Amino acid sequence: MLTLFRRHLAWKLFLSYVIVVLVGVVVLATATSFSVPAAFERHMAGMSAMMPGMMGNSHSMEMELFANYRASVTEALSLAVITALIAAVVASYFISRQVVNPIRTMMNLSHRIAEGEYKERLTISGDLSQLDELDQLALSFNQMADKLEKTETMRRQLIGDVAHELRTPLAAIKGYIEGLMDGVIPAEGNTYQQIHDEINRLQRLVDDLQELSRVESGAFHLKPELVSLSDLMDTIQNIFVPQFIHKGIQFQIQIEPNLPPVLIDKDRILQVLTNLVGNALQYTPSGGKVTVQISKQRTEILISVSDTGIGISPEHLPFIFNRFYRTDKSRARASGGSGIGLTIAQALVKAHHGRIWAESGGEGKGSTFYFTLPIPKKNL
């Protein structure tokens, strides 16, 4: 019996309700036993004052009347207690079921989720703004299940994407090696250079995946320092100006005057800017224009990278920061990158307590990437 109560919440609730009722019964009976004699004496004294001739010399009659009165009170009280106890037991049973059934359903559903079944959800009744604690718990449980399902979907997609990314250079290397072994491909410097390029592609992919793993797990440490944004842009110019000139693209940097320094990890923010400017360079045709603008927006520094390139269609915008996502599905790694640069950039900006997003007028209308960096309070 004790095991039954220990292992089942419904029985615990039921027993707790019964105990509360029994305590109430004991208190009621005890209070009645103490209060009945005093009440009887008080009423008898009142009757004696009103009818002195009848009540003055009748002690035996008073005792008999008290005994009958006490018996009637006890009988009425006993009947009321039994009725209340039965009603309380029945009510406790149904109330405990109402409390326990959702919890039991949640427990069964959690077991199925632990086994990899993410489709089912708990039913929530009523207006979301007027939920009780159990419905709020069910809502939180559903939100957790949604996130777990998305995480599992992303995990499976990541495995597939990594396999696809590795398969392409490996297939090329295997083809070259088999060609060399069969004598179909000449053993000359160009052949070895192509094999070397494919191996470099593999190495870059592994490095990108390693970096992605670090930033998404938070297994990296920022080294914040006060950095002048003008100095940061000078570094970007030194890196990219020759490439823009070679491709015939106009590159412009516009910085609002008197901007305060920002407390950042310079190398990490350079990594973000390099990714955004590099993407703009890659996807903007010759004769186009790329502009970097920096301005102050209240308590933040807003940095934007705009281009006049191929643009992004509206249906792709919500997903461009996802791992391995490419707006052009036919684009190979050699021309389209690893597909995780923006994911890394997003994680780095968030680590600096900033925001990052993208806007575009559609295909062929260019795109703009924005990200913010907080200004130190003492510089506001």
N, C-alpha and C positions, 0 to 999 in steps of 0.2 A: 504493500500500500504506500509506504514512504517513497519507494522508487517511482511509483506512478506519479506522485505529486512533484517529485524532483525533476522528472523528465518532461512533464507536459505543462506548458504555460496555462492552458485552459483550466486545468485542475487547480493550479495555484491561484488563479483569479477567482475561481469558484469558491475555494476554501477561504480566501481572504474576505469575500463578501459574506460568507456564512459566519465567519468569526466576528465581523463587524456587527452583524445582526444579533448574534448571541451576546456580545458585550452590551449592546443596547438593551436586550431583554433583561440581563442581570442588573444593569443600572436601574431600569424601570422597576423591576421587582423590589430591589433594595430601597429605592426612594419611596415606593408605595408603602413598604412595611414600616418605614419610619414616619411617614407623613399621615397615614390613615388614623392611628390613635389620637394624634394631636388634633387633627381635623374633626374627629368624632367628638372629642372632649369640648372643643370650641363650639360646635353646633349644639351639643347637649346643654352647655351652659346658657346659650341663647334661648333654648326652649324652656329651661328652668326659670329664666327671668320673665318669660312671657306667660308661662303656665305654672306658677309656684305650687298650686294646689295639687296638680297632677304629678309633677316630677319631683317634688321635694323629698318624699320618703320612699322612693322606689329604687333602691340600689340594685336589687336583683333584676328588676325590669330593665334597668340601664345596662347591666352586664349582658343580659340576653339580647337586647337590642344591638349592642356593640358586636356580639358574636355573629348575629345574623347579617349585620352590615358588613363585617369583615369577610364573611363567607361570600356574600354577593359581590363584593369588590374583587375577591380572589377569583371567583368564577368568571366574572366578566373580563378580568385581566388575563386569565388563562386562555379564554376563548380568543381574545384579541391577539395574544402572543402567538398562539398556534396558527391563526389565520395569517398574521403578518409574516411568521416564519416560513410558511408554505409559499406565500406570495414572493418572499425574498429569495427563497431557493430557486423557484422557477425563473424569476427575473435575473438572478445571478447566472443561471445556466445560459440563458439566451444572450445576455450582455457579454459574458465571457466568450461565447462563440463569435459574436460580432467583432470583438477585439482580436481574437486569436486567428480567425479564418484568414484575414488579409496577411497576417504575419506568416502563417503556414504557407499561403500561396507564394509569398515573397521568398520564403526559404526554398520551396520546390523549384521556383524559377531560377534562383541563384545557383542551385545545383546543376540545372540544365545549361546555364551560362558558363559555369566552370567546365562543363564538358564540351563547350564550343558551339552551343546553340544560342544565337543572339537575336533571333527574330521576335520572340514573344515579349510582350510588355504587360505591365499591370494596368488594370482598368481603374480610371480615376473618375469619380462621379462628382457632379456639381461644378460650380463656378471656380475657376482657378484662383480668383482673388479671395475666395472664402473657404479655403481648404482647412480641415482639421489636421492634427499632427500626423495621423496615419496616412491621410491622403498626401500630405507634404512629403512624408517618407517615401511613399510610392512614387511620387513625382521625381524625387531625387534618385530613386532606384532606376527609374526609366531613363533619366539623363545619363546615369552611369553606364547603363546597358548600351545606350546610343554611342557613347564615347568608346566603349570597349569594342563595339561592332565596327566603328570607323577605324579604330586602331588596328584591328585584325585585318580589315580590308586593305588598309595601307601597308601592313606587313606583307600580305600576300602579293600586293602589287609591287612592293619594293623588291621582293625575291624575283618576281618575273622580270622586272625592269633591269635588275643587276645581271640576271642571266642573259637577257637580250643584249645588254651593253658589252658583256664579256664575250658573247658568242661571235660578234662581228669581227673584232680584231683577231681572235683565236682562229676563226675560220680562214681569214686571210693569211695568217702566219702558217697554218697547216697547209694551205694551198701552195704557198711559195716553197715550203720545205719538200712537199711531195713532188712539185715540179722540178726542183733541184735534184731530188733522188732519181726521178725518171729521166732526167736529162732534157725535159721539155723546156724548162726555163734556164737560160744561160747563167752560169755562176760568175757574174760580173758585179761591179760595184753598185750599179743601179738596183739590182735585185736585193743585195744586202742592205742597201739604204732603205728600200721599201719595207723589208722585214724589221729593220731598226725603228722606222716610223710607227709601225703597228705596235711594237713593244712599248714605245714611248706613249702611245695612246692608252695602252693597258696600264702603264705606270701612272699616268695622269688620272685615270679613272679610279684606281686604288687610292691615290692620294686624296682625291675629292671625296670618296666614300669615307675615308678615315677622318677627314676634316668635318664632314657632315655628322658623323657619329659623335665627335667631340662636342660640337656646338649644340646639337640637339639634346645631348645628355647633360650639358652644363659642365663637362669635364675639361674646362679651360678657365684660365684666370686672366681677367682684364688687368692691365697695368695703366690705370688712369693717370693722366697728366694734363695740365692746362696747355692747350694747343691753339695757336692762331690759325684761323681758317684761311687766311691769305697764304700762310706757309704750306698748308695742306693742299691748296690749289696749285701752288708752284710745283709741288711734287707731281701732281696729276699732269700738269702741262709737260713737264720733262719726260714723263712716261709716254704720253699719247700724241703729242704734237707731230713727231716724225711720222707716225702711222697715219694720222689724218691727212698730212700733206701727201704722203705716198698714194693714198686712196682718192685724193681730190675732194675731200669733205671739209667744209668750214667748221672750225671748232672755236667756240666762244665761251668765256667764263665771265659772269657778272656777279660781283660781290657788293652788297650794300655797305656803305662806309660806316666806320666806327662800330663794327660788330665786336661784342665781347668774346674773349677766348672761351673755349668749351673744355670741360673735363672729360676726356675720352682716352681710350686706348688707340693711339695714333695708327698703329699697324693694322688694327682690326677695322677701323673706319676707312683707311686706305684700301683695305680689301673690299669693302662694300662699294666704294666709289669706283675702284678698278673694274669690278664686275659690271656695274651699271653703265659706266662710260664704254667699257669694252663691248657690251651688248649693243649699245647705240651705234658704235663704230661698225660692228659686224652686220647689223640689219639696216643700215642706211646706205643707199646707193651713191655712187660717185656723183658729185654735184650737189649733194644734200648738205644739211646743217645739223650740228649737235650743239646744244647750249646747256651749260651748267649755271644755275642761278642759286644764290645764297642770300637769305634775308632773315630778319628777326620777326617772329610772330609771338607777341606777348612773352611767355616764359620759355619759348623754344626757338631753336634755329631750324629753319626750313630749307632743305637742300633739294633741288629738283634737277633731273637730267632729262632734257627734251630732245627729240630727234624728229626728222622729217622722213623717217624710214617706212618700213612695210606696215607698221601699225599692228594693232591687236583687235580682233573682233570681240564684241561685247560678251559672247558666250564663253570666251577663253579667259577673260579678265579675272574671274573669281578663283581660277586654278593655277595661275602662272607661278605662284610661290610654292606649289606642290613639288615633291621630288620627281625628277625625270619627266616633268610635264613639258611638252613642246607644242606650240600652236600649230606647227607644221609637222604632222606625224611622219612624213616621208624624209624628214631631215636627219641625216646621219650625224654621228658624234663628231666626225671630222669637221663638219660645217656648222653644226648646231650646238656644240658644247656637250657637257655631260647632262645638262638638265637639272643640276642641283645647285648651281651658283646662286640663283635667287633664293633658294631655300636657306643656304648658308648666310646670305646677306640679311634675310629676315631675322634669323636667330641672333645674329650679331647686333642688329639694331635694337631688338628687344632686350638684349643683355645690357644695352646702354640706356634702357628705360625710354626708348623712342618708339616711333611708329613708322611703318613703311607701307606704301600702296602704289598702285599704278592706275593711270587713266589713258584712254585712247579714243579717238574719234571713229575708229574702225579700220579696216584693212586699207592700206595705202595712204592713211592720214596721219602717220606718225604716232608716237606714244610719249608719255611723260611718266617717269618714276619719281616719287617723292619719298623722302624720309626725314624725320625730325630728330633733333638731339636736345636734351634739356639744358638750359643755361644755369650754371651754378647760382644759388640764391644771392651770394654776395656780389654777383656781377649784374643782377637785374636792375 
